[in-house]
Structures are given as C-alpha cells and as structure tokens.
Amino acid sequence: MGACAGSTSGGIKVVRHLVFFRNSVLEFKRIIHPRAMVPLLLNGARVRGRIITHIIIFLLLYLSLFVIGSLVLAAMGLDFLTAIGAVATSLGNVGPAIGRVGPVDNFAWMSDGVKLFLAFFMLLGRLELFTILVLFTPYFWKAN
C-alpha cells in the first residue's frame, strides 16, 4: 500500500491514496450537486486543487511506468508474471515479488540489461518519480 508521508520507504504514500479516494467520493457528490462547493478536507485543512492534480498525475505516472516497465521486461524475455512482479518490487522498493523473483528466489539469474533496467526503476521508486524524471526534461538543463 505504501508508507507514511515523511517515510523514505517506497510505494505510493498512504496520504496520496487517502486524498485520491476522498476526492473520488467528493466527485460523486459534485455530480449529484453540481453547484455545491464541496472542498476536500484533510485533518481539518482544505486541500488545494493544485495538490489534488499533482497527486492524480503522480498516480497515473506511477501506474503508467508500472505497465510500461512490465511490457518492456516481457519483451526482454521474462514471463509476464515475473515481469510484473519484478517491476512492482523494484518501483515500490517493497521486497519479494511474485513469479521467479518470489520470496524463495532472487534476481541473480536475470541478464545484466534487465538488472540495469530494474535498478533504474528502484531509483525512480526510492527518490520519487518527479525528482528523477525531471532530470530527463530539457527544461531542467536550460539556463534560466
């Protein structure tokens, strides 16, 4: 599921899940009452729309990277169950996976290219997606 907001563990943080699910419920209320002003509250404080947008983008990016990574590993010769397990455990930094990288196995049998790919996903998951992916944008490298 994820860790606490200030934690350095991997996965999607619990507060992001909480904001996403609360916002989803509020969207149903907004559909039923389109003129109502229904703010999202977290610990009694209003969550701004921009933060909600960032969280939704983060979740979509996380899931997209998971799907793309799984497809890439499957194309590199891994069976699909092992591919999704390896990407999930690498991106989430959560320990044993499923398939041939389960609790009684390890990553030693994989090719160097697969290990390098998964190491990149481990960095993405540990250092947060936006922090690493911003390094690959031209805006970051242009002089301001």
Secondary structure, 3 states (H helix, E strand, C coil): CCCCCCCCCCCCCHHHHHHHHHHHHHHHHHHHCCCCCCCCEECCEECCHHHHHHHHHHHHHHHHHHHHHHHHHHHCCCCHHHHHHHHHHHHHCCCCCCHHHCCCCCCCCCCHHHHHHHHHHHHHHHCCHHHHHHHHCHHHHCCC
